[in-house]
Amino acid sequence: MCVQKFKTIITSHRLSKEQALDAVEKVFANMANRRKNLLLVGKDLKVVSEFDNAAAVVALVHTDNVIAESSFLEDVFFDRFHFSKKAYVNIAFFEPVGHNLGLRGSVLCVQKWVKEHYPEYHATLISEYFSSLAEDCGLEAFYDCWLRELENEGWPQYREHPTAACNRYIEGDDKLPNVYASLVLSPEEFKQINPSFEAF
C-alpha cells in the first residue's frame, strides 16, 4: 500500500535521499489530514471524535439502486430492500467479523453477525470505497477481504470476476483472511441515533 506509493514517487521522479524522505513525510501528513476528516462512530453507532473510541467509519452514498446480496441468501427481503431517497448511510466496521472464508461464506458470516449485533439494521460486505479509503487514509483495516464493487453499489452483481481487496489473483471460491461488515441505514435512521448531527 504505502510502500508502493513511495516506490512510485521515488523511481518516477529520480529523487535524492532527502527528497525521498520529504515525499514520504508529505504522504504521511496527507493521510493524517484525511483521517481527521473521517466521520467515525462507536459500537452504539453514535458519532465519536477520536479513533480510540471508534468502531467504524461512515459514508453517505448517493444512489437509487436496490441493495441486495440475494444470490447467496435465502432471505428474499434483501431483493426488496431499498430507500425511497437517493441516499443511504453505509457504516463499515474496522474489526473483522470473520476469517478465512470465500465469497459466499463471507456474505453469510456478515448476515449472522448482523442478526447477533444489529438485528434492527441491514448488513452487507464492505464496498470497494472503504478499501480505497483505508489506503488513502493509512487505516489498518479493510484488506485481504471480499468486497462489493464501487461501480456497482447495487449488488449482488459480483460479475464474472469477484472483487477482493488483496494483492493477488483470486477465484470466487478462494478463502480470504478477513471478513468486514458494513451496516446500511437511511439518513433518517442515522439521524435518530445522532439527533445533533447536521451533515445530512
C-alpha positions in Angstrom: 0.0 0.0 0.0 2.2 2.9 1.3 5.4 1.2 0.1 4.2 1.1 -3.4 3.3 4.8 -3.4 6.7 5.6 -2.1 8.4 3.5 -4.6 6.4 5.1 -7.4 7.3 8.6 -6.2 11.0 7.8 -5.8 11.5 5.9 -9.1 9.4 8.1 -11.3 10.9 11.4 -10.2 14.5 10.1 -9.6 14.6 11.7 -6.1 17.6 12.1 -3.9 17.5 10.6 -0.4 16.5 13.9 1.1 13.8 14.5 -1.5 12.5 10.9 -1.0 12.3 11.4 2.8 10.4 14.7 2.3 8.0 12.9 -0.1 7.4 10.2 2.5 6.7 12.8 5.2 4.2 14.5 2.9 2.4 11.2 2.1 2.0 10.5 5.8 0.9 14.1 6.5 -1.8 13.8 3.8 -3.0 10.6 5.2 -3.2 12.1 8.7 -5.2 15.1 7.3 -7.6 12.8 5.5 -8.1 10.7 8.7 -9.1 13.9 10.6 -12.0 14.4 8.2 -13.5 11.0 8.6 -16.9 10.6 10.3 -16.5 7.9 13.0 -18.9 6.1 15.2 -18.7 3.8 18.2 -20.3 0.4 18.6 -23.5 2.2 19.6 -23.4 3.9 16.2 -23.1 7.3 17.9 -20.6 9.8 16.4 -17.3 10.0 18.1 -14.4 12.4 17.5 -11.4 10.1 18.4 -10.1 7.0 16.7 -9.6 5.4 20.2 -13.4 5.4 20.7 -14.3 4.5 17.1 -15.6 1.1 15.9 -16.5 2.1 12.4 -16.3 4.8 9.7 -19.3 6.3 8.0 -20.0 7.1 4.3 -23.1 8.8 2.8 -23.8 7.0 -0.5 -26.0 8.7 -3.2 -27.8 6.0 -5.2 -31.2 4.7 -6.0 -30.1 1.2 -6.6 -31.6 -1.8 -4.8 -29.5 -3.1 -2.0 -29.2 -6.9 -2.3 -26.9 -9.9 -1.8 -29.6 -12.4 -2.5 -27.5 -14.6 -4.8 -26.1 -16.0 -1.6 -29.1 -15.7 0.7 -32.5 -17.4 1.0 -34.0 -14.2 2.6 -35.8 -12.6 -0.3 -36.2 -9.4 1.8 -32.9 -8.2 0.5 -34.2 -8.2 -3.0 -37.0 -5.8 -2.0 -35.0 -3.6 0.4 -34.3 -0.1 -0.8 -34.7 3.5 0.3 -37.1 5.9 -1.4 -34.5 8.7 -1.2 -31.4 8.6 -3.4 -29.0 8.3 -0.5 -28.1 5.9 2.3 -25.6 5.7 5.1 -23.0 3.0 5.0 -21.1 2.2 8.2 -18.0 -0.1 7.9 -16.6 -1.7 11.0 -12.8 -1.7 11.5 -12.6 -5.1 13.2 -13.2 -8.2 11.0 -16.4 -10.2 11.8 -14.9 -13.5 10.5 -11.9 -15.1 9.0 -10.7 -17.5 6.2 -13.9 -17.6 4.2 -14.8 -17.5 0.5 -17.2 -15.0 -1.1 -20.4 -16.9 -0.2 -19.2 -17.7 3.3 -18.2 -14.1 3.8 -21.7 -12.9 2.9 -23.4 -15.5 5.2 -21.0 -14.6 8.0 -22.0 -10.9 7.8 -25.7 -11.9 7.9 -25.1 -14.0 11.0 -23.1 -11.1 12.6 -25.8 -8.5 12.0 -28.5 -10.8 13.5 -26.4 -11.1 16.7 -25.3 -7.5 17.0 -27.6 -5.1 15.0 -30.8 -7.0 14.2 -32.7 -3.9 13.5 -30.5 -2.9 10.6 -29.2 -4.4 7.3 -25.7 -5.5 6.7 -23.5 -6.2 3.6 -19.9 -6.8 2.8 -17.9 -3.6 2.7 -17.7 -1.8 -0.7 -14.6 -1.0 -2.6 -15.0 2.5 -1.4 -13.9 1.6 2.1 -10.9 -0.4 0.8 -9.8 2.7 -1.2 -10.5 4.9 1.9 -8.3 2.7 4.0 -5.4 3.1 1.6 -5.8 6.8 1.2 -6.0 7.4 5.0 -3.5 4.8 6.1 -6.0 2.7 8.0 -5.1 -0.8 9.2 -8.4 -2.3 8.1 -10.4 -3.4 5.1 -7.7 -5.6 3.5 -7.5 -9.2 2.5 -11.3 -9.5 2.2 -14.1 -9.8 -0.2 -15.8 -6.5 -1.4 -18.8 -5.1 -3.2 -17.8 -3.3 -6.3 -17.6 0.5 -6.3 -19.1 0.8 -9.8 -22.0 -1.3 -8.7 -23.2 -0.4 -5.3 -26.5 -2.1 -6.1 -25.1 -5.6 -5.7 -25.3 -8.7 -5.7 -23.6 -8.5 -9.1 -20.1 -9.6 -8.4 -19.8 -10.1 -12.1 -17.5 -12.7 -13.6 -14.5 -11.5 -11.7 -15.3 -11.3 -7.9 -13.8 -8.2 -6.3 -11.3 -8.5 -3.4 -9.0 -6.3 -1.5 -5.8 -8.2 -1.8 -2.6 -8.2 -3.9 -3.1 -11.5 -5.7 -5.4 -13.0 -8.3 -8.3 -14.9 -6.7 -11.3 -17.0 -7.7 -14.8 -16.8 -6.4 -14.4 -19.8 -4.1 -11.0 -18.7 -2.7 -10.8 -18.0 1.0 -9.5 -14.7 2.2 -8.2 -14.0 5.7 -10.7 -11.3 6.8 -14.5 -10.6 6.6 -15.5 -7.0 7.1 -19.1 -5.9 7.6 -21.0 -2.7 6.9 -24.4 -1.6 8.0 -26.9 0.1 5.7 -29.1 2.8 7.3 -31.3 5.5 5.9 -30.2 9.1 6.7 -33.3 9.3 8.9 -32.2 6.2 10.9 -28.8 7.7 11.4 -30.3 11.0 12.5 -32.4 9.2 15.1 -29.2 7.8 16.7 -27.4 11.1 16.3 -30.0 13.9 16.6 -27.4 16.6 16.9 -25.6 15.6 13.8 -26.3 18.1 11.0 -24.4 16.8 8.0 -27.4 15.0 6.3 
